[in-house]
Amino acid sequence: MYDYLIVGSGLFGAVFAHEMKQAGKSCLVLERRPHVGGNVYCEEKEGIHIHTYGAHIFHTSDKKVWNYVNQFVEFNNYVNSPVANYKGELYNLPFNMNTFAKMWGIVTPAEAAAKIAAQREAAGITEPKNLEEQAISLIGTDIYTKLIKGYTEKQWGRSCTDLPPFIIKRLPVRYTFDNNYFNDRYQGIPMGGYNVLIEGLLDGIEVRTGVDFLKDRNAYAAMAKTIVYTGPIDEYFGYQLGRLEYRGLRFETKRLEEENHQGVAVMNYTDRETPYTRIIEHKHFEFGTQPVTYVTKEYPADWQPGEEAYYPVNNEQNQALYAQYQKLAAGETGVLFGGRLAEYKYYDMDDVIASALSAVGGIL
């Protein structure tokens, strides 16, 4: 009945479906949730677009991807400049001269570099063996202790000394007074929310929500020549080799009778005692002027099968298990695996889109 049956309506599935439809192929998209869009789905309340599954800021240096998404929706000029809250002390992120001036009372890049170098030397770290050592070697002991340690241990549910060093290597550190978190050429938020982007991608394509492909896979598989699977790869294979690990999240959203609650879209709470990692005030993503506001507290959580999987636990054990599932996937005829869950990878949104476009290009 269809050329492609696409399991999942997140960015990978939606981009793949759109491109194949443009190429004259027939597609059916199945979505387990009651809505399309995966984790970029937004819920609109009183003119405020709430990022239901956590903050999503689109950023890329890939002009092809930027031009691609702008076909479907206009992006505003939001610049991600989160604030760190350590027991009431506020610091700018990413770590830059504003952070260093507040932390140490210094005023020049040379003073900041000297301070970090002295703390690195005092720690005696030559080759970082874990996240704690990597962070101290990058940014010094003071900033690690106040702004990294507690947040990271909450996020991953384990000590920084038990986490691999590569997790922190992508952390931006700047010796300028620049609060822009990302280094990418383009960034912003879709005007009207991410639903506009997803609806544009899926325009004219048959979509069925509230459908679990795996519960009746034989019947659905018979409906198409090729399956594009974007769900958890270990679940597809019935966990026959064991379960891959993830970290979960729990969200607590409240309406507040305030015009402006925290003055920034994202505020990270970096002490270990505060149970949530950040508070998101959604209206600031789109410079909202509504008389009320909605805020979401984001709590890290132990993940259990059946719950939404957010962050892959990319340690050696899980990577070895994923490699075994990759071998099984390579033996599946007529099935393409793509996206963050099927590839067990932490994907930025632009990379998901680029991956989907590459997959389509390889087929066509």
Phi, psi and omega in degrees: 000326182230153172286320183226132170252118188251119183264105181112132184247025172287194186298317181298309182296319182292318179294315179301314181298316181299313184294321179290324175297318178298330180274005177089013180267149178268137185226144170235128179253128176250135181229125182290325180284168180280004181218161177270167172108351181059222185281353177269002179303139178239143175252128183267127175222120178053039178081004179252129180267110185270123177284094192301324184249035177099162185297132175233110178249119182281130178210144181197154169251003181270105184296328178297315179294318180299314178295326181297308183292331180287353171294331191255334183202148176274139179258143176276185184256034177299134176243126183286114180223072183292163179238139176262133179245110177248098179052042178093349174273130184254134181227144177284144172239149358291175182295116183214191185297330175296319178296313184294321180296319179291320184288317190239353182074021179269166184231348183239154175301324180297320178295319180296314180298321179294322179296315180294317180299319180295319180289325176296316180294319180296329180284341177068032182267125177252304177240103184303131182255347180208179184297319181301313181293323178296317181295316180296322179292333180277319196225358178090169186287318185299309183292321176302313185294319184274323193245351182241311191304302184296316180299313184293319180292326174293315185298318187258351177069027178202164183294148178298334178286348179257005180254146182290150184294333187294340182301326186263356186292337181274004182292123180287134174228123185230143175257043175225166177270063184236114182268007179286116187295322186263150175267358187290154182292325185235141172201162179162182178239136177301130179289119187098000177094166183292340178300328179297318178296311182295317180296325176294319179294323185264008181301126177081006181251137179289127181230135175239119179263164181069027183242126177260104182304319187291339181283342179214049190295325182297317180294317180289321181298330180288351184272352186215156177288323184223140175255134172250113188251122182243010179274186180298128185294324180290327177293322178304320182266019175064026179056029187295338178258359185116169184264134169286150183262146176223164164258143179257174176222151173231137185243138179233105185254136180227146172269131180240139178278059178223152175278328185211111185273312186231356173078006181205151182292321185230123174237119180273137177254107196262357175279155184287333188285325178293125189288337180261156181270330181200161172242129179253126173252101197295327185299333183288344175295332182235024175054043184293148179240020181297151181287349177238172179216159175238131179236148179235125170271134183250116182253125172291152185211152170294136183268139176236143178307137183100340176269165179292129180267128184252301186243119175294141177271093190275059173267177185298321182298313181290324178294324177294320179293318178298322179300325177291321177293327176300321179296320176297318181297323180295336180271357180276118180279132175075021178230129175250127179257128181205155180102174190295325181279319180289333180256003178046060187217142171281110185251131163287156186299321181294326179290325176298314181297315179299321179295318179295317178297322178294319179298316178296316180300321179295326180282315185284000000 
